[in-house]
Amino acid sequence: MAFKEYYLGSHGPFYVEDTDPAYADPGQVVIKSEVADYLEPSDIADDLITNDATKILSAKQGKVLKDLLDVLTERKDWIQLINKTGAASVKGTVVAIDGTVDQAVKKIVVDQPGPIGVITEDGIADGASVWVAVGGKAQVLFIGDTTCGHIARGFIGADAGYIAGYALSEAYPTPPAASDKHFYEIGHVIESRVGAGLAWCVLHFN
């Protein structure tokens, strides 16, 4: 099978069968589907505000949408509350209801049950709105080593190493579990680490 090569202005080459009668006269070439399918740069919308139904979205803007979708998926269990931890926010801090300011959170403290979430961002000023994870997966601040498969919880009086806003990693207790620890639960540890710092948890509050 033989093909002829044609150009349409700066576009091409286009290849058609030498035996096709529609291309018998090179001076009267009519490029069929090749031209019909060709997109001019002006046919592509490289923004997220164009509402022209005849245009297509650029790959770059498709990536922007994908990134936004990833963020929304990650943050589906995040809510905004007021940071009342007494300082700029620290990612991973475990928080409870402040009780003195509406819609505000403070660091969890020893022997006070009821953690509700984990701060997800650093550097948000005290008194400003901060994102708090109240479900799903989040990085939590631990006072020491963590073991994947442990529970994460706040502190009771018998625990050593207490730091406000931090969690500890503990093996599942033998039934019957102590009820005081039950109401300090933060979630389930899914990342092992050595030393104090952030580790991933699936959040679960009682």
Phi and psi in degrees as GROMACS dihedral restraints (atoms count N, CA, C in turn):
[ dihedral_restraints ]
;  ai    aj    ak    al  type     phi  dphi    fc
    3     4     5     6     1  -103.0    20    10
    4     5     6     7     1   148.2    20    10
    6     7     8     9     1  -127.4    20    10
    7     8     9    10     1   148.9    20    10
    9    10    11    12     1  -107.2    20    10
   10    11    12    13     1   149.8    20    10
   12    13    14    15     1  -107.3    20    10
   13    14    15    16     1   129.8    20    10
   15    16    17    18     1  -130.5    20    10
   16    17    18    19     1   156.4    20    10
   18    19    20    21     1  -125.7    20    10
   19    20    21    22     1   145.5    20    10
   21    22    23    24     1  -120.2    20    10
   22    23    24    25     1    98.9    20    10
   24    25    26    27     1    61.5    20    10
   25    26    27    28     1  -125.9    20    10
   27    28    29    30     1   -90.2    20    10
   28    29    30    31     1     1.0    20    10
   30    31    32    33     1   -96.7    20    10
   31    32    33    34     1   143.7    20    10
   33    34    35    36     1   132.0    20    10
   34    35    36    37     1  -175.0    20    10
   36    37    38    39     1   -77.4    20    10
   37    38    39    40     1   154.3    20    10
   39    40    41    42     1  -111.7    20    10
   40    41    42    43     1   142.5    20    10
   42    43    44    45     1  -117.3    20    10
   43    44    45    46     1   130.3    20    10
   45    46    47    48     1  -132.8    20    10
   46    47    48    49     1   156.2    20    10
   48    49    50    51     1   -64.8    20    10
   49    50    51    52     1   136.6    20    10
   51    52    53    54     1   -62.5    20    10
   52    53    54    55     1   -23.8    20    10
   54    55    56    57     1   -91.4    20    10
   55    56    57    58     1    -3.8    20    10
   57    58    59    60     1   -71.5    20    10
   58    59    60    61     1   118.6    20    10
   60    61    62    63     1   -64.3    20    10
   61    62    63    64     1   -22.6    20    10
   63    64    65    66     1   -67.1    20    10
   64    65    66    67     1   -15.6    20    10
   66    67    68    69     1  -116.2    20    10
   67    68    69    70     1    23.0    20    10
   69    70    71    72     1   -66.3    20    10
   70    71    72    73     1   -35.1    20    10
   72    73    74    75     1  -108.8    20    10
   73    74    75    76     1   105.4    20    10
   75    76    77    78     1   -56.1    20    10
   76    77    78    79     1   -26.5    20    10
   78    79    80    81     1   -74.2    20    10
   79    80    81    82     1   -16.3    20    10
   81    82    83    84     1  -120.3    20    10
   82    83    84    85     1    36.5    20    10
   84    85    86    87     1   -65.4    20    10
   85    86    87    88     1   130.9    20    10
   87    88    89    90     1  -117.1    20    10
   88    89    90    91     1   105.1    20    10
   90    91    92    93     1   -77.6    20    10
   91    92    93    94     1   121.2    20    10
   93    94    95    96     1   -80.9    20    10
   94    95    96    97     1  -110.6    20    10
   96    97    98    99     1   -64.4    20    10
   97    98    99   100     1   -23.4    20    10
   99   100   101   102     1   -60.8    20    10
  100   101   102   103     1   -41.4    20    10
  102   103   104   105     1   -77.4    20    10
  103   104   105   106     1   -38.8    20    10
  105   106   107   108     1   -60.8    20    10
  106   107   108   109     1   -32.5    20    10
  108   109   110   111     1   -89.4    20    10
  109   110   111   112     1    -6.6    20    10
  111   112   113   114     1   -76.2    20    10
  112   113   114   115     1   136.0    20    10
  114   115   116   117     1  -106.1    20    10
  115   116   117   118     1   127.5    20    10
  117   118   119   120     1   -78.6    20    10
  118   119   120   121     1   152.3    20    10
  120   121   122   123     1   -54.2    20    10
  121   122   123   124     1   -31.8    20    10
  123   124   125   126     1   -70.0    20    10
  124   125   126   127     1   -13.1    20    10
  126   127   128   129     1   -80.5    20    10
  127   128   129   130     1    -9.2    20    10
  129   130   131   132     1  -105.3    20    10
  130   131   132   133     1   126.8    20    10
  132   133   134   135     1   -92.8    20    10
  133   134   135   136     1   118.6    20    10
  135   136   137   138     1  -105.8    20    10
  136   137   138   139     1    46.6    20    10
  138   139   140   141     1  -155.1    20    10
  139   140   141   142     1   175.7    20    10
  141   142   143   144     1  -114.4    20    10
  142   143   144   145     1    23.6    20    10
  144   145   146   147     1  -120.9    20    10
  145   146   147   148     1   -13.8    20    10
  147   148   149   150     1   -66.5    20    10
  148   149   150   151     1   133.6    20    10
  150   151   152   153     1  -115.4    20    10
  151   152   153   154     1    21.1    20    10
  153   154   155   156     1   -78.9    20    10
  154   155   156   157     1   113.1    20    10
  156   157   158   159     1   -69.0    20    10
  157   158   159   160     1   -11.7    20    10
  159   160   161   162     1   -87.6    20    10
  160   161   162   163     1    -6.7    20    10
  162   163   164   165     1  -100.8    20    10
  163   164   165   166     1   159.2    20    10
  165   166   167   168     1  -113.1    20    10
  166   167   168   169     1   156.6    20    10
  168   169   170   171     1   -84.1    20    10
  169   170   171   172     1   139.4    20    10
  171   172   173   174     1   -71.0    20    10
  172   173   174   175     1   156.9    20    10
  174   175   176   177     1   -61.2    20    10
  175   176   177   178     1   -35.3    20    10
  177   178   179   180     1   -61.4    20    10
  178   179   180   181     1   -43.7    20    10
  180   181   182   183     1   -73.3    20    10
  181   182   183   184     1   -28.1    20    10
  183   184   185   186     1   -62.0    20    10
  184   185   186   187     1   -37.9    20    10
  186   187   188   189     1   -66.6    20    10
  187   188   189   190     1   -38.0    20    10
  189   190   191   192     1   -59.9    20    10
  190   191   192   193     1   -43.8    20    10
  192   193   194   195     1   -64.8    20    10
  193   194   195   196     1   -40.5    20    10
  195   196   197   198     1   -62.1    20    10
  196   197   198   199     1   -42.6    20    10
  198   199   200   201     1   -63.3    20    10
  199   200   201   202     1   -40.7    20    10
  201   202   203   204     1   -64.7    20    10
  202   203   204   205     1   -40.5    20    10
  204   205   206   207     1   -63.6    20    10
  205   206   207   208     1   -40.2    20    10
  207   208   209   210     1   -62.1    20    10
  208   209   210   211     1   -41.1    20    10
  210   211   212   213     1   -65.3    20    10
  211   212   213   214     1   -44.2    20    10
  213   214   215   216     1   -63.8    20    10
  214   215   216   217     1   -37.6    20    10
  216   217   218   219     1   -65.3    20    10
  217   218   219   220     1   -44.3    20    10
  219   220   221   222     1   -63.6    20    10
  220   221   222   223     1   -35.9    20    10
  222   223   224   225     1   -99.0    20    10
  223   224   225   226     1    13.6    20    10
  225   226   227   228     1   -64.6    20    10
  226   227   228   229     1   -21.7    20    10
  228   229   230   231     1  -107.6    20    10
  229   230   231   232     1    21.6    20    10
  231   232   233   234     1  -103.9    20    10
  232   233   234   235     1   143.2    20    10
  234   235   236   237     1  -132.4    20    10
  235   236   237   238     1   157.9    20    10
  237   238   239   240     1   -97.3    20    10
  238   239   240   241     1   126.2    20    10
  240   241   242   243     1  -131.1    20    10
  241   242   243   244     1   170.6    20    10
  243   244   245   246     1   -88.3    20    10
  244   245   246   247     1   129.7    20    10
  246   247   248   249     1   -75.2    20    10
  247   248   249   250     1   112.7    20    10
  249   250   251   252     1  -125.8    20    10
  250   251   252   253     1    44.3    20    10
  252   253   254   255     1   -83.0    20    10
  253   254   255   256     1    -6.5    20    10
  255   256   257   258     1    95.2    20    10
  256   257   258   259     1    -0.6    20    10
  258   259   260   261     1  -163.0    20    10
  259   260   261   262     1  -180.0    20    10
  261   262   263   264     1   -59.0    20    10
  262   263   264   265     1   144.9    20    10
  264   265   266   267     1   -63.9    20    10
  265   266   267   268     1   149.7    20    10
  267   268   269   270     1  -124.4    20    10
  268   269   270   271     1   123.1    20    10
  270   271   272   273     1   -56.3    20    10
  271   272   273   274     1   133.2    20    10
  273   274   275   276     1    96.5    20    10
  274   275   276   277     1    -9.6    20    10
  276   277   278   279     1   -64.5    20    10
  277   278   279   280     1   131.3    20    10
  279   280   281   282     1   -87.4    20    10
  280   281   282   283     1   133.6    20    10
  282   283   284   285     1  -127.4    20    10
  283   284   285   286     1   158.9    20    10
  285   286   287   288     1  -129.6    20    10
  286   287   288   289     1   169.3    20    10
  288   289   290   291     1   -60.0    20    10
  289   290   291   292     1   133.2    20    10
  291   292   293   294     1   -68.1    20    10
  292   293   294   295     1   -46.7    20    10
  294   295   296   297     1    87.6    20    10
  295   296   297   298     1   -17.1    20    10
  297   298   299   300     1  -108.2    20    10
  298   299   300   301     1   -21.2    20    10
  300   301   302   303     1  -126.4    20    10
  301   302   303   304     1   129.3    20    10
  303   304   305   306     1   -58.8    20    10
  304   305   306   307     1   139.7    20    10
  306   307   308   309     1    57.8    20    10
  307   308   309   310     1    33.4    20    10
  309   310   311   312     1  -119.2    20    10
  310   311   312   313     1   157.2    20    10
  312   313   314   315     1  -128.0    20    10
  313   314   315   316     1   151.5    20    10
  315   316   317   318     1  -128.1    20    10
  316   317   318   319     1   168.7    20    10
  318   319   320   321     1   -65.1    20    10
  319   320   321   322     1   143.7    20    10
  321   322   323   324     1   -68.3    20    10
  322   323   324   325     1   148.4    20    10
  324   325   326   327     1  -128.5    20    10
  325   326   327   328     1   164.4    20    10
  327   328   329   330     1   -63.0    20    10
  328   329   330   331     1   140.5    20    10
  330   331   332   333     1    63.5    20    10
  331   332   333   334     1    21.7    20    10
  333   334   335   336     1  -124.6    20    10
  334   335   336   337     1   103.4    20    10
  336   337   338   339     1   -70.6    20    10
  337   338   339   340     1   170.8    20    10
  339   340   341   342     1   100.1    20    10
  340   341   342   343     1    39.2    20    10
  342   343   344   345     1   -62.5    20    10
  343   344   345   346     1   145.3    20    10
  345   346   347   348     1  -122.5    20    10
  346   347   348   349     1   -14.0    20    10
  348   349   350   351     1  -175.5    20    10
  349   350   351   352     1  -179.0    20    10
  351   352   353   354     1  -133.2    20    10
  352   353   354   355     1   127.6    20    10
  354   355   356   357     1   -65.9    20    10
  355   356   357   358     1   137.6    20    10
  357   358   359   360     1  -109.0    20    10
  358   359   360   361     1     0.3    20    10
  360   361   362   363     1  -145.2    20    10
  361   362   363   364     1   148.7    20    10
  363   364   365   366     1   -90.2    20    10
  364   365   366   367     1   153.2    20    10
  366   367   368   369     1    81.0    20    10
  367   368   369   370     1    12.1    20    10
  369   370   371   372     1   -85.5    20    10
  370   371   372   373     1   125.9    20    10
  372   373   374   375     1   -61.1    20    10
  373   374   375   376     1   148.5    20    10
  375   376   377   378     1   -58.9    20    10
  376   377   378   379     1   129.6    20    10
  378   379   380   381     1    96.2    20    10
  379   380   381   382     1    -8.2    20    10
  381   382   383   384     1  -101.1    20    10
  382   383   384   385     1   163.9    20    10
  384   385   386   387     1   -73.6    20    10
  385   386   387   388     1   135.3    20    10
  387   388   389   390     1  -133.1    20    10
  388   389   390   391     1   147.5    20    10
  390   391   392   393     1   -79.1    20    10
  391   392   393   394     1   130.8    20    10
  393   394   395   396     1  -125.7    20    10
  394   395   396   397     1   126.2    20    10
  396   397   398   399     1   -81.0    20    10
  397   398   399   400     1   126.8    20    10
  399   400   401   402     1  -117.0    20    10
  400   401   402   403     1     5.6    20    10
  402   403   404   405     1  -170.9    20    10
  403   404   405   406     1  -177.7    20    10
  405   406   407   408     1    71.9    20    10
  406   407   408   409     1  -138.7    20    10
  408   409   410   411     1  -118.1    20    10
  409   410   411   412     1   139.7    20    10
  411   412   413   414     1  -154.9    20    10
  412   413   414   415     1   159.8    20    10
  414   415   416   417     1   -88.8    20    10
  415   416   417   418     1   129.7    20    10
  417   418   419   420     1  -118.0    20    10
  418   419   420   421     1   142.4    20    10
  420   421   422   423     1   -79.6    20    10
  421   422   423   424     1   126.5    20    10
  423   424   425   426     1  -116.1    20    10
  424   425   426   427     1   150.7    20    10
  426   427   428   429     1   -76.8    20    10
  427   428   429   430     1   -17.8    20    10
  429   430   431   432     1  -162.0    20    10
  430   431   432   433     1  -152.6    20    10
  432   433   434   435     1   -57.4    20    10
  433   434   435   436     1   149.1    20    10
  435   436   437   438     1  -124.7    20    10
  436   437   438   439     1   156.1    20    10
  438   439   440   441     1  -130.1    20    10
  439   440   441   442     1   125.8    20    10
  441   442   443   444     1   -58.1    20    10
  442   443   444   445     1   127.9    20    10
  444   445   446   447     1   104.0    20    10
  445   446   447   448     1   -10.7    20    10
  447   448   449   450     1   -77.3    20    10
  448   449   450   451     1   172.4    20    10
  450   451   452   453     1   -96.6    20    10
  451   452   453   454     1   154.8    20    10
  453   454   455   456     1  -110.2    20    10
  454   455   456   457     1   132.9    20    10
  456   457   458   459     1  -150.0    20    10
  457   458   459   460     1   167.6    20    10
  459   460   461   462     1   -82.2    20    10
  460   461   462   463     1  -173.9    20    10
  462   463   464   465     1   -99.3    20    10
  463   464   465   466     1   144.0    20    10
  465   466   467   468     1  -115.2    20    10
  466   467   468   469     1   169.1    20    10
  468   469   470   471     1   -57.2    20    10
  469   470   471   472     1   -28.6    20    10
  471   472   473   474     1   -80.3    20    10
  472   473   474   475     1    -7.7    20    10
  474   475   476   477     1   -83.0    20    10
  475   476   477   478     1   141.5    20    10
  477   478   479   480     1   -92.5    20    10
  478   479   480   481     1   153.8    20    10
  480   481   482   483     1    83.1    20    10
  481   482   483   484     1    17.8    20    10
  483   484   485   486     1   -57.1    20    10
  484   485   486   487     1   132.9    20    10
  486   487   488   489     1  -134.6    20    10
  487   488   489   490     1   130.5    20    10
  489   490   491   492     1   -58.3    20    10
  490   491   492   493     1   133.3    20    10
  492   493   494   495     1    87.3    20    10
  493   494   495   496     1    -7.2    20    10
  495   496   497   498     1   -99.6    20    10
  496   497   498   499     1   161.7    20    10
  498   499   500   501     1  -114.7    20    10
  499   500   501   502     1   167.5    20    10
  501   502   503   504     1  -125.6    20    10
  502   503   504   505     1   153.8    20    10
  504   505   506   507     1  -100.9    20    10
  505   506   507   508     1   128.3    20    10
  507   508   509   510     1  -142.0    20    10
  508   509   510   511     1   141.2    20    10
  510   511   512   513     1   -62.8    20    10
  511   512   513   514     1   151.5    20    10
  513   514   515   516     1   -58.5    20    10
  514   515   516   517     1   132.0    20    10
  516   517   518   519     1   -71.8    20    10
  517   518   519   520     1   156.2    20    10
  519   520   521   522     1   -76.3    20    10
  520   521   522   523     1   129.8    20    10
  522   523   524   525     1   -58.8    20    10
  523   524   525   526     1   146.1    20    10
  525   526   527   528     1   -78.7    20    10
  526   527   528   529     1   135.1    20    10
  528   529   530   531     1   -74.1    20    10
  529   530   531   532     1   148.4    20    10
  531   532   533   534     1   -65.5    20    10
  532   533   534   535     1   129.0    20    10
  534   535   536   537     1   -66.8    20    10
  535   536   537   538     1   -29.3    20    10
  537   538   539   540     1   -65.1    20    10
  538   539   540   541     1   -41.2    20    10
  540   541   542   543     1   -66.1    20    10
  541   542   543   544     1   -33.2    20    10
  543   544   545   546     1   -55.6    20    10
  544   545   546   547     1   -41.1    20    10
  546   547   548   549     1   -86.0    20    10
  547   548   549   550     1     6.4    20    10
  549   550   551   552     1  -109.0    20    10
  550   551   552   553     1     1.4    20    10
  552   553   554   555     1   -65.4    20    10
  553   554   555   556     1   139.1    20    10
  555   556   557   558     1  -109.5    20    10
  556   557   558   559     1   -35.1    20    10
  558   559   560   561     1   163.0    20    10
  559   560   561   562     1  -154.1    20    10
  561   562   563   564     1  -120.3    20    10
  562   563   564   565     1   125.2    20    10
  564   565   566   567     1   -73.3    20    10
  565   566   567   568     1   128.4    20    10
  567   568   569   570     1  -122.3    20    10
  568   569   570   571     1    12.8    20    10
  570   571   572   573     1  -144.1    20    10
  571   572   573   574     1   126.6    20    10
  573   574   575   576     1   -86.7    20    10
  574   575   576   577     1   142.5    20    10
  576   577   578   579     1  -150.2    20    10
  577   578   579   580     1   162.7    20    10
  579   580   581   582     1  -111.4    20    10
  580   581   582   583     1   127.3    20    10
  582   583   584   585     1    87.3    20    10
  583   584   585   586     1   171.5    20    10
  585   586   587   588     1   -69.4    20    10
  586   587   588   589     1   149.5    20    10
  588   589   590   591     1   147.7    20    10
  589   590   591   592     1  -163.9    20    10
  591   592   593   594     1   -85.8    20    10
  592   593   594   595     1   139.7    20    10
  594   595   596   597     1  -144.5    20    10
  595   596   597   598     1   147.2    20    10
  597   598   599   600     1   -73.5    20    10
  598   599   600   601     1   140.5    20    10
  600   601   602   603     1  -138.8    20    10
  601   602   603   604     1   150.2    20    10
  603   604   605   606     1   -89.9    20    10
  604   605   606   607     1   117.7    20    10
  606   607   608   609     1   -76.6    20    10
  607   608   609   610     1   140.5    20    10
  609   610   611   612     1  -156.6    20    10
  610   611   612   613     1   113.1    20    10
  612   613   614   615     1  -112.5    20    10
  613   614   615   616     1   140.5    20    10
